[in-house]
Amino acid sequence: MRKMIESVLTRTFINQRKYGFRIATGSADVAENIAVKIVSGDESGVGCASPSDVTHETVRTVEEFLAKVPKKIVGTDEADLSGLHRRLDAIAPGNTSAKAAVDIAAYDLLSKRAGKPLREFLGGARGDSVLTDMTIGIESKDVTVKRALKHYKEGFRALKIKVGLDLEDDVRRVAAVRDAVGPKVQLRVDANQGYSVEQAVTFCEAMRTLDVAVVEQPVKAEDYAGLKRVKERSAVPIMADECVKDVADARRVIRDEVVDLINIKLMKSSGIHDAITINRLAAEAGIGTMVGCMGEIQLSIAAGLHFVLSSENVRFADLDSHFNIVGDPSSGLEFIDGTLRAPKTPGLGITDPFVDQDP
Ligand SMILES: [Mg+2]
């Protein structure tokens, strides 16, 4: 029997970050997340939105969008995911993190209904845990090295270093981290569009000598031709982030062979439904993916993690924002030996942030 969505609730959480987070395009001291709960009969699902400049959203735009959602989806079939996205798109284009929140809640609900962890509901390709990196924002060389060693002691075996403001300083910082943590730690770097094409080529050559695994979005998002020129001249794999937001962008970079890898974020792709499509298109073209995140609490980090575990084509997980949040209202993920482990319980397996937990 078809089950109908009965209600949609929202709740906003503003949390301090443990470490200031400065990247080539700006900085943030707080993490903003808006949780969504979908109720259908005796079952419910939760998801959340993390608005950012990348998706042109704020807490206010997400709250305004979500206020229009109940009227569109209450009374519709809980299992109709394509229909859900059609209805969300009919409210307004864009607003992708707001749509992701609803999408994640729907997937949580449906996988609970099926009695399976979300990763199995999505086809489950590889166990229940994956290596994640920890990201270090742009800091002085000394602070960067201190942070790298601290995270190494915490168990991280992959680090992502933000660069893109000052080429020479960037190279010095990454070299200092490599020196400090040794050859076995995987290093990734993300320039957040900070370089010119020529700078990016120079930078990538330096990264090769430091055995860096991947260089993320070295040039401006709209400069697809420039990004391709960097890829063709770089021995280190180049990853698209800001230039691939949705399925159409993914088709374009795949068709034009712009990059080696694509960073999928549920907040950019309006959730899991289109992330599946982007990952499938990439896989068909022999292009690997990473699943990254915005300033997200465990609730949507868990969705990203289950998605990583559902496909062999996802080569990297960059699911670390919750480590940098004070007082996360959601929990359930475990961090063991550098890996993030998904709960075995049905759905996301994350505590319901609409129910206040005991302190
Ligand atoms: Mg990035």
Residues whose N, C-alpha, C, O or C-beta is under 5 A from the ligand:
A	BS01	MG	D190 E216 D241
